[in-house]
Amino acid sequence: MHELSIALGLIELATEEAARQGAVRVSTLYVRLGPLSGVVSDALRFSFDLAAEGTPIEGARLEIEEIPLTVRCASCGGERTLAILHRIRCPVCDGPAEVIRGRELEFAAMEVIDVATDR
């Protein structure tokens, strides 16, 4: 399950960034995830919770923004969101299409808490 290695990477990034900011605790990590990223969001959530145990990120929430698969048609030039992932063609004219969104796997942001000021 490669979601575990991705979760470990997210935790490492978040830990480093929190230390850089002088934050005491991380409350939420925000991730953008496209359907062509090869990552299953439920498996990533499960792996994140396991991997975070015993780290400064333990107890943080993982918020995943699901990015829809969007293509640009080479024939009609339109941008379309696809509901069916196995067929990368324009749903309007059936022309060949280029993926412009949907491959994302991004650590977008995080919320931190400075316990000294959080009273």
Backbone atoms as SQL, in Angstrom:
CREATE TABLE atoms (id INTEGER PRIMARY KEY, chain TEXT, resi INTEGER, resn TEXT, atom TEXT, x REAL, y REAL, z REAL);
INSERT INTO atoms VALUES
  (1, 'A', 1, 'MET', 'N', 0.859, -1.172, 0.000),
  (2, 'A', 1, 'MET', 'CA', 0.000, 0.000, 0.000),
  (3, 'A', 1, 'MET', 'C', 0.906, 1.236, 0.000),
  (4, 'A', 2, 'HIS', 'N', 1.017, 1.911, -1.139),
  (5, 'A', 2, 'HIS', 'CA', 1.896, 3.072, -1.236),
  (6, 'A', 2, 'HIS', 'C', 1.330, 4.298, -0.532),
  (7, 'A', 3, 'GLU', 'N', 0.053, 4.261, -0.137),
  (8, 'A', 3, 'GLU', 'CA', -0.522, 5.376, 0.613),
  (9, 'A', 3, 'GLU', 'C', 0.202, 5.574, 1.940),
  (10, 'A', 4, 'LEU', 'N', 0.721, 4.501, 2.527),
  (11, 'A', 4, 'LEU', 'CA', 1.467, 4.626, 3.777),
  (12, 'A', 4, 'LEU', 'C', 2.741, 5.443, 3.565),
  (13, 'A', 5, 'SER', 'N', 3.465, 5.188, 2.487),
  (14, 'A', 5, 'SER', 'CA', 4.680, 5.969, 2.231),
  (15, 'A', 5, 'SER', 'C', 4.336, 7.420, 1.921),
  (16, 'A', 6, 'ILE', 'N', 3.214, 7.662, 1.275),
  (17, 'A', 6, 'ILE', 'CA', 2.776, 9.038, 1.016),
  (18, 'A', 6, 'ILE', 'C', 2.414, 9.719, 2.329),
  (19, 'A', 7, 'ALA', 'N', 1.705, 9.007, 3.203),
  (20, 'A', 7, 'ALA', 'CA', 1.353, 9.562, 4.516),
  (21, 'A', 7, 'ALA', 'C', 2.610, 9.894, 5.319),
  (22, 'A', 8, 'LEU', 'N', 3.592, 9.013, 5.288),
  (23, 'A', 8, 'LEU', 'CA', 4.850, 9.274, 5.999),
  (24, 'A', 8, 'LEU', 'C', 5.541, 10.517, 5.443),
  (25, 'A', 9, 'GLY', 'N', 5.506, 10.685, 4.128),
  (26, 'A', 9, 'GLY', 'CA', 6.085, 11.868, 3.504),
  (27, 'A', 9, 'GLY', 'C', 5.361, 13.140, 3.910),
  (28, 'A', 10, 'LEU', 'N', 4.028, 13.084, 3.961),
  (29, 'A', 10, 'LEU', 'CA', 3.247, 14.242, 4.399),
  (30, 'A', 10, 'LEU', 'C', 3.586, 14.612, 5.841),
  (31, 'A', 11, 'ILE', 'N', 3.707, 13.613, 6.681),
  (32, 'A', 11, 'ILE', 'CA', 4.022, 13.855, 8.090),
  (33, 'A', 11, 'ILE', 'C', 5.412, 14.468, 8.230),
  (34, 'A', 12, 'GLU', 'N', 6.350, 13.970, 7.453),
  (35, 'A', 12, 'GLU', 'CA', 7.705, 14.529, 7.490),
  (36, 'A', 12, 'GLU', 'C', 7.700, 15.995, 7.046),
  (37, 'A', 13, 'LEU', 'N', 7.016, 16.284, 5.946),
  (38, 'A', 13, 'LEU', 'CA', 6.928, 17.668, 5.467),
  (39, 'A', 13, 'LEU', 'C', 6.264, 18.571, 6.498),
  (40, 'A', 14, 'ALA', 'N', 5.161, 18.114, 7.062),
  (41, 'A', 14, 'ALA', 'CA', 4.427, 18.913, 8.036),
  (42, 'A', 14, 'ALA', 'C', 5.245, 19.142, 9.300),
  (43, 'A', 15, 'THR', 'N', 5.957, 18.130, 9.746),
  (44, 'A', 15, 'THR', 'CA', 6.797, 18.260, 10.929),
  (45, 'A', 15, 'THR', 'C', 7.902, 19.279, 10.706),
  (46, 'A', 16, 'GLU', 'N', 8.545, 19.207, 9.546),
  (47, 'A', 16, 'GLU', 'CA', 9.612, 20.157, 9.215),
  (48, 'A', 16, 'GLU', 'C', 9.072, 21.583, 9.127),
  (49, 'A', 17, 'GLU', 'N', 7.930, 21.752, 8.482),
  (50, 'A', 17, 'GLU', 'CA', 7.354, 23.086, 8.326),
  (51, 'A', 17, 'GLU', 'C', 6.884, 23.647, 9.669),
  (52, 'A', 18, 'ALA', 'N', 6.294, 22.804, 10.498),
  (53, 'A', 18, 'ALA', 'CA', 5.855, 23.259, 11.822),
  (54, 'A', 18, 'ALA', 'C', 7.052, 23.710, 12.659),
  (55, 'A', 19, 'ALA', 'N', 8.143, 22.958, 12.598),
  (56, 'A', 19, 'ALA', 'CA', 9.354, 23.335, 13.333),
  (57, 'A', 19, 'ALA', 'C', 9.914, 24.654, 12.802),
  (58, 'A', 20, 'ARG', 'N', 9.895, 24.815, 11.485),
  (59, 'A', 20, 'ARG', 'CA', 10.388, 26.057, 10.870),
  (60, 'A', 20, 'ARG', 'C', 9.582, 27.259, 11.331),
  (61, 'A', 21, 'GLN', 'N', 8.265, 27.056, 11.494),
  (62, 'A', 21, 'GLN', 'CA', 7.377, 28.140, 11.919),
  (63, 'A', 21, 'GLN', 'C', 7.361, 28.331, 13.429),
  (64, 'A', 22, 'GLY', 'N', 7.970, 27.419, 14.164),
  (65, 'A', 22, 'GLY', 'CA', 7.953, 27.497, 15.613),
  (66, 'A', 22, 'GLY', 'C', 6.615, 27.075, 16.202),
  (67, 'A', 23, 'ALA', 'N', 5.849, 26.330, 15.436),
  (68, 'A', 23, 'ALA', 'CA', 4.532, 25.874, 15.898),
  (69, 'A', 23, 'ALA', 'C', 4.689, 24.717, 16.868),
  (70, 'A', 24, 'VAL', 'N', 3.786, 24.661, 17.818),
  (71, 'A', 24, 'VAL', 'CA', 3.823, 23.599, 18.802),
  (72, 'A', 24, 'VAL', 'C', 3.048, 22.382, 18.316),
  (73, 'A', 25, 'ARG', 'N', 1.947, 22.635, 17.614),
  (74, 'A', 25, 'ARG', 'CA', 1.086, 21.524, 17.210),
  (75, 'A', 25, 'ARG', 'C', 0.466, 21.825, 15.848),
  (76, 'A', 26, 'VAL', 'N', 0.248, 20.777, 15.077),
  (77, 'A', 26, 'VAL', 'CA', -0.435, 20.879, 13.789),
  (78, 'A', 26, 'VAL', 'C', -1.854, 20.362, 13.981),
  (79, 'A', 27, 'SER', 'N', -2.845, 21.160, 13.584),
  (80, 'A', 27, 'SER', 'CA', -4.235, 20.718, 13.757),
  (81, 'A', 27, 'SER', 'C', -4.801, 20.081, 12.495),
  (82, 'A', 28, 'THR', 'N', -4.414, 20.590, 11.311),
  (83, 'A', 28, 'THR', 'CA', -4.994, 20.090, 10.064),
  (84, 'A', 28, 'THR', 'C', -3.976, 20.157, 8.936),
  (85, 'A', 29, 'LEU', 'N', -3.941, 19.108, 8.123),
  (86, 'A', 29, 'LEU', 'CA', -3.178, 19.118, 6.878),
  (87, 'A', 29, 'LEU', 'C', -4.171, 19.088, 5.729),
  (88, 'A', 30, 'TYR', 'N', -3.914, 19.895, 4.712),
  (89, 'A', 30, 'TYR', 'CA', -4.783, 19.965, 3.539),
  (90, 'A', 30, 'TYR', 'C', -4.040, 19.410, 2.333),
  (91, 'A', 31, 'VAL', 'N', -4.684, 18.466, 1.671),
  (92, 'A', 31, 'VAL', 'CA', -4.083, 17.792, 0.517),
  (93, 'A', 31, 'VAL', 'C', -5.054, 17.879, -0.650),
  (94, 'A', 32, 'ARG', 'N', -4.520, 18.120, -1.842),
  (95, 'A', 32, 'ARG', 'CA', -5.316, 18.097, -3.076),
  (96, 'A', 32, 'ARG', 'C', -4.997, 16.785, -3.782),
  (97, 'A', 33, 'LEU', 'N', -6.063, 16.063, -4.181),
  (98, 'A', 33, 'LEU', 'CA', -5.885, 14.720, -4.722),
  (99, 'A', 33, 'LEU', 'C', -6.757, 14.531, -5.958),
  (100, 'A', 34, 'GLY', 'N', -6.119, 14.214, -7.084),
  (101, 'A', 34, 'GLY', 'CA', -6.839, 13.960, -8.324),
  (102, 'A', 34, 'GLY', 'C', -7.040, 12.472, -8.546),
  (103, 'A', 35, 'PRO', 'N', -8.026, 12.109, -9.351),
  (104, 'A', 35, 'PRO', 'CA', -8.316, 10.691, -9.575),
  (105, 'A', 35, 'PRO', 'C', -7.220, 9.943, -10.330),
  (106, 'A', 36, 'LEU', 'N', -6.354, 10.651, -11.043),
  (107, 'A', 36, 'LEU', 'CA', -5.260, 9.986, -11.765),
  (108, 'A', 36, 'LEU', 'C', -3.956, 9.961, -10.962),
  (109, 'A', 37, 'SER', 'N', -4.012, 10.372, -9.702),
  (110, 'A', 37, 'SER', 'CA', -2.812, 10.376, -8.862),
  (111, 'A', 37, 'SER', 'C', -2.405, 8.966, -8.464),
  (112, 'A', 38, 'GLY', 'N', -3.346, 8.029, -8.548),
  (113, 'A', 38, 'GLY', 'CA', -3.063, 6.664, -8.140),
  (114, 'A', 38, 'GLY', 'C', -3.189, 6.446, -6.645),
  (115, 'A', 39, 'VAL', 'N', -3.759, 7.430, -5.948),
  (116, 'A', 39, 'VAL', 'CA', -3.901, 7.356, -4.498),
  (117, 'A', 39, 'VAL', 'C', -5.376, 7.223, -4.147),
  (118, 'A', 40, 'VAL', 'N', -5.687, 6.281, -3.270),
  (119, 'A', 40, 'VAL', 'CA', -7.048, 6.076, -2.794),
  (120, 'A', 40, 'VAL', 'C', -7.208, 6.909, -1.524),
  (121, 'A', 41, 'SER', 'N', -8.141, 7.856, -1.542),
  (122, 'A', 41, 'SER', 'CA', -8.259, 8.801, -0.431),
  (123, 'A', 41, 'SER', 'C', -8.555, 8.113, 0.904),
  (124, 'A', 42, 'ASP', 'N', -9.420, 7.108, 0.920),
  (125, 'A', 42, 'ASP', 'CA', -9.711, 6.408, 2.175),
  (126, 'A', 42, 'ASP', 'C', -8.478, 5.691, 2.715),
  (127, 'A', 43, 'ALA', 'N', -7.699, 5.096, 1.839),
  (128, 'A', 43, 'ALA', 'CA', -6.472, 4.419, 2.266),
  (129, 'A', 43, 'ALA', 'C', -5.454, 5.431, 2.786),
  (130, 'A', 44, 'LEU', 'N', -5.408, 6.614, 2.175),
  (131, 'A', 44, 'LEU', 'CA', -4.489, 7.656, 2.636),
  (132, 'A', 44, 'LEU', 'C', -4.906, 8.149, 4.019),
  (133, 'A', 45, 'ARG', 'N', -6.199, 8.341, 4.234),
  (134, 'A', 45, 'ARG', 'CA', -6.683, 8.769, 5.562),
  (135, 'A', 45, 'ARG', 'C', -6.315, 7.737, 6.638),
  (136, 'A', 46, 'PHE', 'N', -6.572, 6.486, 6.335),
  (137, 'A', 46, 'PHE', 'CA', -6.258, 5.405, 7.276),
  (138, 'A', 46, 'PHE', 'C', -4.761, 5.369, 7.564),
  (139, 'A', 47, 'SER', 'N', -3.959, 5.427, 6.515),
  (140, 'A', 47, 'SER', 'CA', -2.505, 5.386, 6.662),
  (141, 'A', 47, 'SER', 'C', -1.987, 6.602, 7.424),
  (142, 'A', 48, 'PHE', 'N', -2.575, 7.750, 7.176),
  (143, 'A', 48, 'PHE', 'CA', -2.157, 8.973, 7.844),
  (144, 'A', 48, 'PHE', 'C', -2.336, 8.846, 9.354),
  (145, 'A', 49, 'ASP', 'N', -3.494, 8.373, 9.768),
  (146, 'A', 49, 'ASP', 'CA', -3.762, 8.229, 11.202),
  (147, 'A', 49, 'ASP', 'C', -2.769, 7.265, 11.855),
  (148, 'A', 50, 'LEU', 'N', -2.469, 6.171, 11.182),
  (149, 'A', 50, 'LEU', 'CA', -1.493, 5.206, 11.721),
  (150, 'A', 50, 'LEU', 'C', -0.086, 5.791, 11.764),
  (151, 'A', 51, 'ALA', 'N', 0.316, 6.429, 10.673),
  (152, 'A', 51, 'ALA', 'CA', 1.675, 6.950, 10.565),
  (153, 'A', 51, 'ALA', 'C', 1.918, 8.131, 11.508),
  (154, 'A', 52, 'ALA', 'N', 0.871, 8.866, 11.843),
  (155, 'A', 52, 'ALA', 'CA', 1.018, 10.042, 12.701),
  (156, 'A', 52, 'ALA', 'C', 1.206, 9.696, 14.174),
  (157, 'A', 53, 'GLU', 'N', 0.861, 8.474, 14.572),
  (158, 'A', 53, 'GLU', 'CA', 0.988, 8.075, 15.975),
  (159, 'A', 53, 'GLU', 'C', 2.423, 8.248, 16.456),
  (160, 'A', 54, 'GLY', 'N', 2.559, 8.931, 17.591),
  (161, 'A', 54, 'GLY', 'CA', 3.874, 9.134, 18.182),
  (162, 'A', 54, 'GLY', 'C', 4.699, 10.226, 17.543),
  (163, 'A', 55, 'THR', 'N', 4.116, 10.994, 16.621),
  (164, 'A', 55, 'THR', 'CA', 4.828, 12.096, 15.970),
  (165, 'A', 55, 'THR', 'C', 4.207, 13.418, 16.419),
  (166, 'A', 56, 'PRO', 'N', 4.851, 14.532, 16.120),
  (167, 'A', 56, 'PRO', 'CA', 4.252, 15.827, 16.448),
  (168, 'A', 56, 'PRO', 'C', 2.936, 16.093, 15.688),
  (169, 'A', 57, 'ILE', 'N', 2.632, 15.280, 14.706),
  (170, 'A', 57, 'ILE', 'CA', 1.424, 15.456, 13.895),
  (171, 'A', 57, 'ILE', 'C', 0.262, 14.628, 14.457),
  (172, 'A', 58, 'GLU', 'N', 0.518, 13.794, 15.436),
  (173, 'A', 58, 'GLU', 'CA', -0.533, 12.948, 15.994),
  (174, 'A', 58, 'GLU', 'C', -1.735, 13.798, 16.430),
  (175, 'A', 59, 'GLY', 'N', -2.916, 13.358, 16.033),
  (176, 'A', 59, 'GLY', 'CA', -4.151, 14.065, 16.365),
  (177, 'A', 59, 'GLY', 'C', -4.591, 15.068, 15.311),
  (178, 'A', 60, 'ALA', 'N', -3.734, 15.342, 14.346),
  (179, 'A', 60, 'ALA', 'CA', -4.098, 16.288, 13.279),
  (180, 'A', 60, 'ALA', 'C', -5.106, 15.635, 12.330),
  (181, 'A', 61, 'ARG', 'N', -5.959, 16.455, 11.753),
  (182, 'A', 61, 'ARG', 'CA', -6.915, 15.974, 10.755),
  (183, 'A', 61, 'ARG', 'C', -6.269, 16.068, 9.379),
  (184, 'A', 62, 'LEU', 'N', -6.631, 15.140, 8.517),
  (185, 'A', 62, 'LEU', 'CA', -6.201, 15.180, 7.120),
  (186, 'A', 62, 'LEU', 'C', -7.420, 15.530, 6.289),
  (187, 'A', 63, 'GLU', 'N', -7.410, 16.709, 5.703),
  (188, 'A', 63, 'GLU', 'CA', -8.499, 17.163, 4.832),
  (189, 'A', 63, 'GLU', 'C', -8.064, 16.972, 3.385),
  (190, 'A', 64, 'ILE', 'N', -8.846, 16.213, 2.639),
  (191, 'A', 64, 'ILE', 'CA', -8.514, 15.926, 1.239),
  (192, 'A', 64, 'ILE', 'C', -9.518, 16.611, 0.330),
  (193, 'A', 65, 'GLU', 'N', -9.010, 17.459, -0.549),
  (194, 'A', 65, 'GLU', 'CA', -9.838, 18.085, -1.584),
  (195, 'A', 65, 'GLU', 'C', -9.731, 17.221, -2.834),
  (196, 'A', 66, 'GLU', 'N', -10.848, 16.653, -3.236),
  (197, 'A', 66, 'GLU', 'CA', -10.880, 15.806, -4.429),
  (198, 'A', 66, 'GLU', 'C', -10.954, 16.707, -5.668),
  (199, 'A', 67, 'ILE', 'N', -9.962, 16.619, -6.528),
  (200, 'A', 67, 'ILE', 'CA', -9.897, 17.418, -7.750),
  (201, 'A', 67, 'ILE', 'C', -10.483, 16.596, -8.894),
  (202, 'A', 68, 'PRO', 'N', -11.480, 17.124, -9.605),
  (203, 'A', 68, 'PRO', 'CA', -12.070, 16.345, -10.696),
  (204, 'A', 68, 'PRO', 'C', -11.130, 16.251, -11.902),
  (205, 'A', 69, 'LEU', 'N', -11.304, 15.202, -12.656),
  (206, 'A', 69, 'LEU', 'CA', -10.542, 15.025, -13.890),
  (207, 'A', 69, 'LEU', 'C', -11.084, 15.990, -14.935),
  (208, 'A', 70, 'THR', 'N', -10.233, 16.900, -15.391),
  (209, 'A', 70, 'THR', 'CA', -10.622, 17.911, -16.373),
  (210, 'A', 70, 'THR', 'C', -9.702, 17.799, -17.576),
  (211, 'A', 71, 'VAL', 'N', -10.298, 17.860, -18.762),
  (212, 'A', 71, 'VAL', 'CA', -9.532, 17.739, -20.004),
  (213, 'A', 71, 'VAL', 'C', -9.814, 18.925, -20.917),
  (214, 'A', 72, 'ARG', 'N', -8.877, 19.156, -21.836),
  (215, 'A', 72, 'ARG', 'CA', -9.064, 20.150, -22.906),
  (216, 'A', 72, 'ARG', 'C', -9.092, 19.368, -24.210),
  (217, 'A', 73, 'CYS', 'N', -10.158, 19.576, -24.969),
  (218, 'A', 73, 'CYS', 'CA', -10.339, 18.856, -26.223),
  (219, 'A', 73, 'CYS', 'C', -9.465, 19.463, -27.316),
  (220, 'A', 74, 'ALA', 'N', -8.746, 18.607, -28.021),
  (221, 'A', 74, 'ALA', 'CA', -7.895, 19.058, -29.129),
  (222, 'A', 74, 'ALA', 'C', -8.730, 19.463, -30.342),
  (223, 'A', 75, 'SER', 'N', -9.935, 18.911, -30.470),
  (224, 'A', 75, 'SER', 'CA', -10.773, 19.204, -31.635),
  (225, 'A', 75, 'SER', 'C', -11.617, 20.461, -31.446),
  (226, 'A', 76, 'CYS', 'N', -12.395, 20.518, -30.363),
  (227, 'A', 76, 'CYS', 'CA', -13.309, 21.656, -30.174),
  (228, 'A', 76, 'CYS', 'C', -12.750, 22.707, -29.224),
  (229, 'A', 77, 'GLY', 'N', -11.647, 22.400, -28.524),
  (230, 'A', 77, 'GLY', 'CA', -11.000, 23.369, -27.647),
  (231, 'A', 77, 'GLY', 'C', -11.665, 23.555, -26.295),
  (232, 'A', 78, 'GLY', 'N', -12.736, 22.859, -26.043),
  (233, 'A', 78, 'GLY', 'CA', -13.451, 23.024, -24.783),
  (234, 'A', 78, 'GLY', 'C', -12.778, 22.328, -23.623),
  (235, 'A', 79, 'GLU', 'N', -12.986, 22.872, -22.421),
  (236, 'A', 79, 'GLU', 'CA', -12.541, 22.221, -21.199),
  (237, 'A', 79, 'GLU', 'C', -13.738, 21.501, -20.604),
  (238, 'A', 80, 'ARG', 'N', -13.564, 20.243, -20.283),
  (239, 'A', 80, 'ARG', 'CA', -14.662, 19.421, -19.785),
  (240, 'A', 80, 'ARG', 'C', -14.201, 18.604, -18.580),
  (241, 'A', 81, 'THR', 'N', -15.125, 18.400, -17.648),
  (242, 'A', 81, 'THR', 'CA', -14.887, 17.507, -16.519),
  (243, 'A', 81, 'THR', 'C', -15.434, 16.143, -16.895),
  (244, 'A', 82, 'LEU', 'N', -14.613, 15.131, -16.686),
  (245, 'A', 82, 'LEU', 'CA', -15.014, 13.776, -17.050),
  (246, 'A', 82, 'LEU', 'C', -15.526, 13.012, -15.836),
  (247, 'A', 83, 'ALA', 'N', -16.597, 12.291, -16.041),
  (248, 'A', 83, 'ALA', 'CA', -17.138, 11.438, -14.988),
  (249, 'A', 83, 'ALA', 'C', -16.558, 10.028, -15.097),
  (250, 'A', 84, 'ILE', 'N', -16.192, 9.638, -16.298),
  (251, 'A', 84, 'ILE', 'CA', -15.647, 8.295, -16.540),
  (252, 'A', 84, 'ILE', 'C', -14.144, 8.433, -16.752),
  (253, 'A', 85, 'LEU', 'N', -13.371, 7.770, -15.916),
  (254, 'A', 85, 'LEU', 'CA', -11.921, 7.945, -15.937),
  (255, 'A', 85, 'LEU', 'C', -11.200, 7.093, -16.964),
  (256, 'A', 86, 'HIS', 'N', -11.803, 6.038, -17.415),
  (257, 'A', 86, 'HIS', 'CA', -11.089, 5.126, -18.314),
  (258, 'A', 86, 'HIS', 'C', -11.130, 5.572, -19.778),
  (259, 'A', 87, 'ARG', 'N', -11.818, 6.653, -20.061),
  (260, 'A', 87, 'ARG', 'CA', -11.933, 7.118, -21.443),
  (261, 'A', 87, 'ARG', 'C', -11.618, 8.607, -21.497),
  (262, 'A', 88, 'ILE', 'N', -10.392, 8.940, -21.882),
  (263, 'A', 88, 'ILE', 'CA', -9.943, 10.333, -21.913),
  (264, 'A', 88, 'ILE', 'C', -10.226, 10.922, -23.298),
  (265, 'A', 89, 'ARG', 'N', -11.504, 11.218, -23.533),
  (266, 'A', 89, 'ARG', 'CA', -11.941, 11.827, -24.788),
  (267, 'A', 89, 'ARG', 'C', -12.966, 12.891, -24.436),
  (268, 'A', 90, 'CYS', 'N', -13.145, 13.835, -25.331),
  (269, 'A', 90, 'CYS', 'CA', -14.127, 14.894, -25.115),
  (270, 'A', 90, 'CYS', 'C', -15.529, 14.286, -25.065),
  (271, 'A', 91, 'PRO', 'N', -16.289, 14.564, -24.009),
  (272, 'A', 91, 'PRO', 'CA', -17.638, 14.014, -23.916),
  (273, 'A', 91, 'PRO', 'C', -18.628, 14.693, -24.859),
  (274, 'A', 92, 'VAL', 'N', -18.230, 15.811, -25.472),
  (275, 'A', 92, 'VAL', 'CA', -19.118, 16.537, -26.381),
  (276, 'A', 92, 'VAL', 'C', -18.912, 16.101, -27.826),
  (277, 'A', 93, 'CYS', 'N', -17.655, 16.168, -28.310),
  (278, 'A', 93, 'CYS', 'CA', -17.398, 15.859, -29.722),
  (279, 'A', 93, 'CYS', 'C', -16.655, 14.535, -29.923),
  (280, 'A', 94, 'ASP', 'N', -16.261, 13.881, -28.834),
  (281, 'A', 94, 'ASP', 'CA', -15.533, 12.617, -28.853),
  (282, 'A', 94, 'ASP', 'C', -14.121, 12.751, -29.415),
  (283, 'A', 95, 'GLY', 'N', -13.599, 13.974, -29.434),
  (284, 'A', 95, 'GLY', 'CA', -12.236, 14.192, -29.907),
  (285, 'A', 95, 'GLY', 'C', -11.212, 13.837, -28.852),
  (286, 'A', 96, 'PRO', 'N', -9.948, 13.705, -29.260),
  (287, 'A', 96, 'PRO', 'CA', -8.890, 13.405, -28.296),
  (288, 'A', 96, 'PRO', 'C', -8.740, 14.570, -27.312),
  (289, 'A', 97, 'ALA', 'N', -8.402, 14.245, -26.076),
  (290, 'A', 97, 'ALA', 'CA', -8.332, 15.272, -25.048),
  (291, 'A', 97, 'ALA', 'C', -7.036, 15.168, -24.257),
  (292, 'A', 98, 'GLU', 'N', -6.601, 16.314, -23.752),
  (293, 'A', 98, 'GLU', 'CA', -5.399, 16.410, -22.924),
  (294, 'A', 98, 'GLU', 'C', -5.832, 16.655, -21.484),
  (295, 'A', 99, 'VAL', 'N', -5.276, 15.910, -20.564),
  (296, 'A', 99, 'VAL', 'CA', -5.593, 16.091, -19.147),
  (297, 'A', 99, 'VAL', 'C', -4.960, 17.394, -18.669),
  (298, 'A', 100, 'ILE', 'N', -5.774, 18.276, -18.082),
  (299, 'A', 100, 'ILE', 'CA', -5.238, 19.523, -17.537),
  (300, 'A', 100, 'ILE', 'C', -5.357, 19.578, -16.011),
  (301, 'A', 101, 'ARG', 'N', -6.240, 18.790, -15.428),
  (302, 'A', 101, 'ARG', 'CA', -6.355, 18.642, -13.976),
  (303, 'A', 101, 'ARG', 'C', -6.788, 17.216, -13.661),
  (304, 'A', 102, 'GLY', 'N', -6.308, 16.716, -12.542),
  (305, 'A', 102, 'GLY', 'CA', -6.711, 15.383, -12.131),
  (306, 'A', 102, 'GLY', 'C', -5.564, 14.483, -11.743),
  (307, 'A', 103, 'ARG', 'N', -4.328, 14.970, -11.928),
  (308, 'A', 103, 'ARG', 'CA', -3.146, 14.185, -11.530),
  (309, 'A', 103, 'ARG', 'C', -2.586, 14.645, -10.181),
  (310, 'A', 104, 'GLU', 'N', -3.225, 15.624, -9.575),
  (311, 'A', 104, 'GLU', 'CA', -2.690, 16.262, -8.379),
  (312, 'A', 104, 'GLU', 'C', -2.511, 15.301, -7.206),
  (313, 'A', 105, 'LEU', 'N', -1.400, 15.483, -6.539),
  (314, 'A', 105, 'LEU', 'CA', -1.127, 14.935, -5.220),
  (315, 'A', 105, 'LEU', 'C', -0.270, 16.005, -4.559),
  (316, 'A', 106, 'GLU', 'N', -0.928, 16.953, -3.913),
  (317, 'A', 106, 'GLU', 'CA', -0.250, 18.135, -3.400),
  (318, 'A', 106, 'GLU', 'C', -0.521, 18.334, -1.911),
  (319, 'A', 107, 'PHE', 'N', 0.514, 18.631, -1.190),
  (320, 'A', 107, 'PHE', 'CA', 0.391, 19.082, 0.185),
  (321, 'A', 107, 'PHE', 'C', 0.117, 20.577, 0.058),
  (322, 'A', 108, 'ALA', 'N', -1.143, 20.980, 0.188),
  (323, 'A', 108, 'ALA', 'CA', -1.557, 22.346, -0.121),
  (324, 'A', 108, 'ALA', 'C', -1.329, 23.325, 1.020),
  (325, 'A', 109, 'ALA', 'N', -1.645, 22.928, 2.257),
  (326, 'A', 109, 'ALA', 'CA', -1.544, 23.841, 3.392),
  (327, 'A', 109, 'ALA', 'C', -1.660, 23.057, 4.685),
  (328, 'A', 110, 'MET', 'N', -1.429, 23.783, 5.782),
  (329, 'A', 110, 'MET', 'CA', -1.657, 23.180, 7.096),
  (330, 'A', 110, 'MET', 'C', -2.003, 24.272, 8.089),
  (331, 'A', 111, 'GLU', 'N', -2.747, 23.890, 9.105),
  (332, 'A', 111, 'GLU', 'CA', -3.074, 24.795, 10.198),
  (333, 'A', 111, 'GLU', 'C', -2.244, 24.382, 11.398),
  (334, 'A', 112, 'VAL', 'N', -1.639, 25.365, 12.039),
  (335, 'A', 112, 'VAL', 'CA', -0.813, 25.084, 13.203),
  (336, 'A', 112, 'VAL', 'C', -1.384, 25.815, 14.412),
  (337, 'A', 113, 'ILE', 'N', -1.042, 25.310, 15.580),
  (338, 'A', 113, 'ILE', 'CA', -1.493, 25.914, 16.829),
  (339, 'A', 113, 'ILE', 'C', -0.270, 26.160, 17.689),
  (340, 'A', 114, 'ASP', 'N', -0.143, 27.379, 18.167),
  (341, 'A', 114, 'ASP', 'CA', 0.883, 27.722, 19.130),
  (342, 'A', 114, 'ASP', 'C', 0.220, 27.589, 20.496),
  (343, 'A', 115, 'VAL', 'N', 0.489, 26.505, 21.189),
  (344, 'A', 115, 'VAL', 'CA', -0.190, 26.204, 22.441),
  (345, 'A', 115, 'VAL', 'C', -0.025, 27.327, 23.457),
  (346, 'A', 116, 'ALA', 'N', 1.094, 28.021, 23.453),
  (347, 'A', 116, 'ALA', 'CA', 1.320, 29.096, 24.401),
  (348, 'A', 116, 'ALA', 'C', 0.294, 30.219, 24.249),
  (349, 'A', 117, 'THR', 'N', -0.214, 30.440, 23.029),
  (350, 'A', 117, 'THR', 'CA', -1.192, 31.507, 22.812),
  (351, 'A', 117, 'THR', 'C', -2.598, 30.966, 22.638),
  (352, 'A', 118, 'ASP', 'N', -2.782, 29.673, 22.659),
  (353, 'A', 118, 'ASP', 'CA', -4.090, 29.053, 22.457),
  (354, 'A', 118, 'ASP', 'C', -4.714, 28.700, 23.809),
  (355, 'A', 119, 'ARG', 'N', -5.182, 29.694, 24.494),
  (356, 'A', 119, 'ARG', 'CA', -5.799, 29.463, 25.815),
  (357, 'A', 119, 'ARG', 'C', -7.166, 30.047, 25.873);
